[in-house]
Amino acid sequence: MRKFTFLIFIISLLCVGHEASAQMSRKKIKKNNRSISHYKGKKRGFDPNKKYNAVGISLNAMNYYGDIAPLPRKASTDIAFTRPAIGFSYTHRFGPFYQLTGSFTYGTLAGSDAESADPSGDNAYRFVRNLSFRNRVKELAVVGTFDLFPNQGTYISRVKWTPYAFLGLAVFHHNPQAKGVDGKWVDLQPLGTEGQFANLPSDAANAGIKPYNRIQFAIPFGIGARFRINEVMDISGEFGFRYLFTDYIDDVSRNYVDLTLLSPEARAFSYRSNEVNPTASEAVAAIASKTFTLSDGTIVYAGYGHEHPDNKRGNKNDRDTYTITTIRLTYILGKTFHRAKFR
């Protein structure tokens, strides 16, 4: 009987031990599963699908703000001179909030006193000035974008839409031109319409003026919103300013110079008030009634085409600006609908 009781005790111990061992094994398996599910590896939990590259194409509208504008205000522009532009971009997404975009934009800026200024109002002097230009701009920019709504998942689970702000650095090539009386476009920078290549006297208003560079830097900044179309395509709209370090987008910045010191071609594009109809309005007629005679006998309107500290051709204290309104379509590289569906 004792042997039987001892045998029952031994069997019970074995069963309890087996059950305890089984419970410990189950706990260990669960712990291992949790460890595997949270395994961070060498990249510390980084999913490469959270970082991706994209290419884009954009249609843009460019607007100019400067000396050849309807009003003598920094925010003045003529919407009629809105010009189209095209752009290409490459974007790298490297965080839930951030992406970096490199872009190339090609477009035209333009302005005209004759078409924008009111000949009968207080700005009749701009109408009489009668300057105009176009400028074909080629811009390379790199901007950092900050999204308001973060994307914590992969490219598949990115947010449906998000507003964003951007700031960056750009370099651009510009070449202001004007149309001559023969209808041909002429590059203005080589002419020196404000005396850049003339031998100006030391007491002249523009004394010491240097030729401006056609390659310039800019600071692009603005806001936008991006919308998800499908797993691999987005569309975005943005409005951006370009803070410039030049006032010669329009070839206008400082004072008139003595026309007799300029080359014949520079002279023709520096002073164009002689092409204005003096009877366009009473205000224009009043301006045209006052004249000034140059040393070679040429008669110009008083305040135009001759050197004096008050004879301002432009305002050198306000740099030019341009804006770009953009609609951009982007495609995420290396991803397909098939992978997006089954990954």
LUMKOLLO-963959 format. One line per 5 residues: their letters; for each residue z, x, y of C-alpha. Coordinates in Angstrom, 3 decimals, decimal comma. Layout:
N
A	Z/X/Y  ...
***
This chain:
343
MRKFT	0,000/0,000/0,000  0,846/2,885/2,318  -2,481/4,518/1,554  -4,298/1,287/2,361  -2,420/0,893/5,637
FLIFI	-3,168/4,519/6,588  -6,841/3,985/5,788  -6,956/0,896/8,031  -5,336/2,924/10,848  -7,881/5,737/10,524
ISLLC	-10,797/3,286/10,560  -9,376/1,596/13,687  -9,081/4,929/15,484  -12,681/5,768/14,619  -13,900/2,398/15,934
VGHEA	-11,930/2,741/19,178  -13,203/6,300/19,617  -16,763/5,251/18,957  -16,475/2,387/21,469  -14,972/4,709/24,083
SAQMS	-17,701/7,234/23,445  -20,356/4,539/23,772  -18,874/3,361/27,087  -18,826/6,930/28,372  -22,446/7,382/27,336
RKKIK	-23,498/4,196/29,103  -21,697/5,312/32,278  -23,361/8,721/32,048  -26,798/7,135/31,650  -26,245/4,900/34,653
KNNRS	-25,082/7,892/36,672  -28,126/9,886/35,626  -30,415/6,987/36,544  -28,845/6,829/39,979  -29,259/10,563/40,383
ISHYK	-32,894/10,361/39,384  -33,571/7,460/41,730  -32,014/9,413/44,598  -33,430/12,782/43,637  -34,544/14,611/46,761
GKKRG	-36,129/17,661/45,259  -37,341/20,548/47,368  -38,466/18,266/50,192  -35,096/16,514/50,477  -36,324/13,013/49,853
FDPNK	-39,504/13,365/51,901  -42,316/11,107/50,747  -45,662/12,688/51,690  -47,057/9,206/52,256  -44,745/8,870/55,269
KYNAV	-46,798/11,579/56,938  -50,496/10,991/57,204  -53,561/11,823/59,260  -56,010/9,425/60,850  -59,294/9,594/62,708
GISLN	-60,306/7,212/65,455  -63,119/6,133/67,706  -62,553/4,451/71,049  -64,374/2,536/73,739  -62,917/3,167/77,176
AMNYY	-63,159/2,075/80,790  -62,667/4,722/83,491  -61,568/4,042/87,067  -61,307/6,422/90,003  -58,660/6,537/92,745
GDIAP	-59,323/8,899/95,620  -60,804/9,436/99,065  -63,934/7,341/98,470  -62,097/4,082/97,856  -62,106/0,743/99,730
LPRKA	-58,724/1,357/101,408  -56,735/4,442/102,441  -54,132/3,754/99,768  -53,296/5,708/96,641  -53,648/2,643/94,422
STDIA	-56,972/1,549/95,928  -60,019/1,379/93,669  -63,236/-0,575/93,434  -63,366/-2,408/90,097  -67,139/-2,674/90,510
FTRPA	-67,280/1,071/89,844  -65,551/0,819/86,475  -67,599/2,952/84,104  -67,680/3,065/80,279  -66,607/6,065/78,222
IGFSY	-66,489/6,960/74,544  -63,794/8,880/72,714  -62,912/10,430/69,367  -59,426/11,237/68,129  -57,467/12,878/65,310
THRFG	-53,849/11,818/64,744  -51,027/13,297/62,691  -48,040/11,084/61,918  -44,922/13,185/61,366  -41,937/10,865/61,695
PFYQL	-40,797/7,247/61,878  -41,233/7,199/65,666  -43,646/9,987/66,466  -47,262/10,971/66,160  -49,465/13,602/67,786
TGSFT	-53,046/12,816/68,815  -55,847/15,124/69,866  -58,789/13,418/71,572  -62,104/14,038/73,275  -63,338/11,592/75,933
YGTLA	-66,640/11,557/77,770  -67,211/9,214/80,679  -68,193/8,797/84,311  -66,255/8,258/87,538  -67,974/6,942/90,658
GSDAE	-67,425/5,698/94,191  -69,373/4,769/97,318  -68,321/4,111/100,916  -71,411/2,006/101,560  -70,653/-0,340/98,655
SADPS	-66,844/-0,418/98,801  -65,796/-0,174/102,456  -65,819/-3,236/104,709  -68,112/-2,472/107,686  -66,548/-5,219/109,803
GDNAY	-62,891/-4,440/109,185  -60,374/-1,748/110,020  -62,025/0,533/107,482  -65,407/0,577/109,186  -64,897/4,327/109,655
RFVRN	-65,215/4,710/105,875  -68,431/2,728/105,906  -69,792/5,033/108,629  -68,673/8,114/106,667  -71,114/6,924/103,984
LSFRN	-70,162/9,360/101,227  -70,708/8,642/97,538  -70,482/10,437/94,214  -70,581/10,277/90,459  -68,707/12,629/88,169
RVKEL	-69,293/12,988/84,446  -65,971/13,994/82,942  -65,443/15,703/79,580  -61,768/15,657/78,618  -59,820/17,268/75,758
AVVGT	-56,257/15,973/75,466  -53,231/16,330/73,200  -50,590/13,617/73,574  -47,350/12,817/71,828  -46,704/9,138/71,134
FDLFP	-43,303/7,467/70,781  -43,266/4,113/68,967  -40,729/1,466/69,910  -40,584/0,101/66,346  -40,064/2,843/63,725
NQGTY	-41,961/3,107/60,449  -39,307/4,048/57,869  -41,604/3,537/54,900  -44,950/4,906/53,763  -48,310/4,285/55,380
ISRVK	-48,557/1,126/53,247  -45,407/-0,401/54,712  -45,986/0,573/58,344  -45,029/-2,064/60,888  -47,465/-4,859/61,729
WTPYA	-47,460/-3,861/65,387  -45,553/-1,700/67,819  -45,656/-0,908/71,534  -45,608/2,783/72,407  -45,581/5,280/75,255
FLGLA	-47,417/8,596/75,408  -47,344/11,851/77,349  -49,358/15,009/76,950  -51,613/17,683/78,392  -55,364/17,612/79,017
VFHHN	-58,074/19,967/80,170  -61,300/18,543/81,545  -64,622/19,617/82,973  -65,946/17,682/85,949  -69,035/18,015/88,109
PQAKG	-69,254/15,783/91,204  -72,794/14,830/92,164  -74,426/12,809/94,928  -77,839/11,190/95,153  -80,103/12,579/97,856
VDGKW	-82,516/10,613/100,012  -85,195/11,474/97,454  -83,202/9,694/94,727  -82,308/12,870/92,801  -78,755/13,723/91,765
VDLQP	-77,459/17,034/93,144  -74,411/19,061/92,051  -72,037/19,236/95,014  -69,611/22,024/94,099  -72,171/24,870/94,535
LGTEG	-73,066/23,585/98,013  -69,633/23,907/99,617  -69,812/20,716/101,660  -66,453/21,444/103,318  -67,240/25,063/104,156
QFANL	-66,228/26,719/100,887  -69,154/29,176/101,106  -69,461/29,302/104,914  -68,171/31,899/107,330  -65,638/29,690/109,095
PSDAA	-63,770/30,944/112,165  -60,088/31,671/111,705  -59,077/28,747/113,927  -61,190/26,191/112,043  -59,384/23,293/110,366
NAGIK	-60,693/24,396/106,946  -60,267/28,142/107,515  -59,600/29,996/104,272  -60,872/27,187/102,054  -61,891/28,314/98,532
PYNRI	-64,386/26,790/96,085  -62,732/24,381/93,669  -62,823/24,905/89,921  -64,790/22,471/87,794  -62,406/23,063/84,867
QFAIP	-59,036/21,501/85,583  -55,780/20,504/83,888  -54,276/17,022/83,874  -51,168/15,280/82,572  -52,064/12,093/80,699
FGIGA	-49,369/9,442/80,344  -49,261/5,710/79,737  -48,393/2,832/77,442  -50,096/0,955/74,636  -49,697/-1,213/71,557
RFRIN	-50,935/-0,604/68,019  -51,723/-3,350/65,482  -52,161/-3,044/61,724  -55,441/-4,500/60,452  -55,016/-3,663/56,751
EVMDI	-53,565/-0,916/54,540  -55,656/1,846/56,081  -56,862/0,651/59,489  -55,187/0,091/62,861  -56,442/-1,072/66,239
SGEFG	-54,715/-0,157/69,470  -55,055/-0,823/73,161  -53,647/1,479/75,824  -53,680/2,150/79,541  -53,302/5,723/80,693
FRYLF	-53,096/7,610/83,987  -54,245/11,158/84,583  -52,068/13,127/86,984  -54,467/15,700/88,469  -54,031/19,057/90,145
TDYID	-57,243/18,752/92,168  -58,421/16,596/95,066  -62,105/17,262/94,463  -63,102/14,752/91,810  -65,206/13,201/94,584
DVSRN	-66,001/16,481/96,446  -63,967/15,133/99,388  -60,589/16,448/100,498  -60,318/18,072/103,914  -61,976/18,099/107,346
YVDLT	-65,552/18,103/108,540  -66,843/21,549/109,457  -69,402/22,649/112,003  -72,670/21,662/110,319  -74,493/24,597/111,899
LLSPE	-72,476/26,931/109,632  -73,673/25,273/106,427  -76,839/25,725/104,409  -79,462/22,998/104,977  -78,695/21,326/101,630
ARAFS	-74,915/21,512/102,095  -75,370/20,086/105,568  -77,364/17,131/104,229  -74,588/16,167/101,783  -71,626/16,982/104,024
YRSNE	-72,606/14,594/106,827  -74,362/11,366/105,826  -73,404/9,037/108,665  -76,918/9,405/110,069  -78,134/7,284/107,119
VNPTA	-75,988/4,291/108,145  -77,455/1,284/109,938  -75,611/1,379/113,303  -76,013/-2,383/113,705  -74,297/-3,243/110,409
SEAVA	-71,368/-4,730/112,342  -69,738/-4,646/115,745  -67,185/-2,150/114,448  -69,943/0,161/113,193  -71,876/-0,193/116,467
AIASK	-68,759/0,801/118,409  -68,386/3,965/116,299  -72,107/4,791/116,609  -72,006/4,459/120,384  -69,954/7,638/120,696
TFTLS	-71,799/10,842/119,853  -71,274/14,597/119,816  -73,908/17,307/120,242  -73,766/20,398/118,008  -74,651/23,877/119,229
DGTIV	-78,188/23,553/117,830  -78,781/20,277/119,651  -78,160/17,994/116,650  -76,473/14,733/117,629  -73,776/13,370/115,307
YAGYG	-71,300/10,531/115,593  -68,128/11,580/117,388  -65,463/12,393/114,778  -68,070/13,009/112,058  -70,004/16,160/111,233
HEHPD	-68,272/18,519/113,647  -65,166/20,664/113,424  -61,893/19,415/114,860  -58,352/19,081/113,408  -58,589/15,296/113,772
NKRGN	-62,030/14,922/112,164  -60,885/14,255/108,655  -63,443/13,900/105,884  -60,709/13,190/103,324  -56,943/13,345/102,841
KNDRD	-55,860/16,619/101,264  -52,274/15,378/100,883  -53,205/12,831/98,192  -54,743/14,197/95,015  -57,336/12,170/93,183
TYTIT	-56,454/10,201/90,068  -58,326/8,458/87,305  -57,280/5,981/84,663  -58,589/5,315/81,168  -58,233/1,920/79,502
TIRLT	-58,761/2,311/75,763  -59,498/0,219/72,689  -59,192/2,509/69,645  -59,934/1,876/65,953  -58,257/4,328/63,553
YILGK	-58,683/4,986/59,832  -56,000/6,655/57,709  -57,513/9,614/55,865  -57,213/10,139/52,127  -55,989/6,613/51,430
TFHRA	-57,918/3,832/49,751  -57,303/0,178/49,085  -56,964/0,989/45,380  -54,228/3,544/45,919  -52,549/1,362/48,509
KFR	-52,411/-1,490/46,008  -51,126/0,351/42,922  -49,051/3,263/44,157
***
